[in-house]
Amino acid sequence: MAWLFPEVPLRQLDRDRDARLVIARVLERGRLVEVRWCVQRYGLERLHRFFREEAHPEISPKTIALWRLVLDAREERWATPRRSRLASFAPWPG
């Protein structure tokens, strides 16, 4: 999974301490094998809590829509990130 975290050496990531980053990156960019690992590692309840309580700027609206269906949470209120870098067309600010 090192390819998902090019800015951090994989051995420096802690699956528990860095769960928010790991979950966001895997669910947004990972292949099916990584997503399965994430579900097994954290469980559906932890992933559900991630979406309800921990809005992350790397999570796209498409990913949110998919996980609302997977978690049967279409009517729930979920946290929304303040600003998504995915919404920006330019790689630089301003």
Contacts in CASP RR format, 6 or more apart in sequence:
PFRMAT RR
TARGET T0000
AUTHOR 0000-0000-0000
METHOD contacts of the structure
MODEL  1
MAWLFPEVPLRQLDRDRDARLVIARVLERGRLVEVRWCVQRYGLERLHRF
FREEAHPEISPKTIALWRLVLDAREERWATPRRSRLASFAPWPG
1 10 0 8 1.000
1 26 0 8 1.000
1 34 0 8 1.000
1 37 0 8 1.000
2 10 0 8 1.000
4 25 0 8 1.000
4 26 0 8 1.000
4 29 0 8 1.000
4 30 0 8 1.000
4 34 0 8 1.000
5 13 0 8 1.000
5 21 0 8 1.000
5 25 0 8 1.000
13 21 0 8 1.000
13 22 0 8 1.000
15 22 0 8 1.000
15 41 0 8 1.000
19 42 0 8 1.000
19 46 0 8 1.000
19 50 0 8 1.000
20 50 0 8 1.000
20 54 0 8 1.000
20 56 0 8 1.000
22 38 0 8 1.000
23 38 0 8 1.000
23 42 0 8 1.000
23 46 0 8 1.000
23 47 0 8 1.000
23 50 0 8 1.000
23 56 0 8 1.000
24 50 0 8 1.000
24 56 0 8 1.000
24 58 0 8 1.000
24 59 0 8 1.000
25 58 0 8 1.000
26 34 0 8 1.000
26 35 0 8 1.000
26 37 0 8 1.000
26 38 0 8 1.000
27 35 0 8 1.000
27 38 0 8 1.000
27 47 0 8 1.000
27 59 0 8 1.000
27 63 0 8 1.000
27 67 0 8 1.000
28 58 0 8 1.000
28 59 0 8 1.000
28 60 0 8 1.000
28 63 0 8 1.000
38 47 0 8 1.000
39 47 0 8 1.000
42 50 0 8 1.000
44 71 0 8 1.000
47 67 0 8 1.000
47 71 0 8 1.000
48 71 0 8 1.000
48 73 0 8 1.000
50 56 0 8 1.000
51 59 0 8 1.000
51 64 0 8 1.000
51 67 0 8 1.000
51 68 0 8 1.000
51 71 0 8 1.000
51 73 0 8 1.000
51 78 0 8 1.000
51 79 0 8 1.000
52 73 0 8 1.000
52 76 0 8 1.000
52 77 0 8 1.000
52 78 0 8 1.000
52 79 0 8 1.000
53 79 0 8 1.000
54 79 0 8 1.000
55 78 0 8 1.000
55 79 0 8 1.000
55 80 0 8 1.000
55 81 0 8 1.000
55 82 0 8 1.000
56 81 0 8 1.000
57 81 0 8 1.000
57 82 0 8 1.000
57 83 0 8 1.000
57 84 0 8 1.000
57 85 0 8 1.000
57 86 0 8 1.000
58 84 0 8 1.000
58 85 0 8 1.000
58 86 0 8 1.000
59 81 0 8 1.000
59 84 0 8 1.000
60 84 0 8 1.000
60 86 0 8 1.000
64 78 0 8 1.000
67 73 0 8 1.000
68 74 0 8 1.000
68 76 0 8 1.000
68 78 0 8 1.000
END
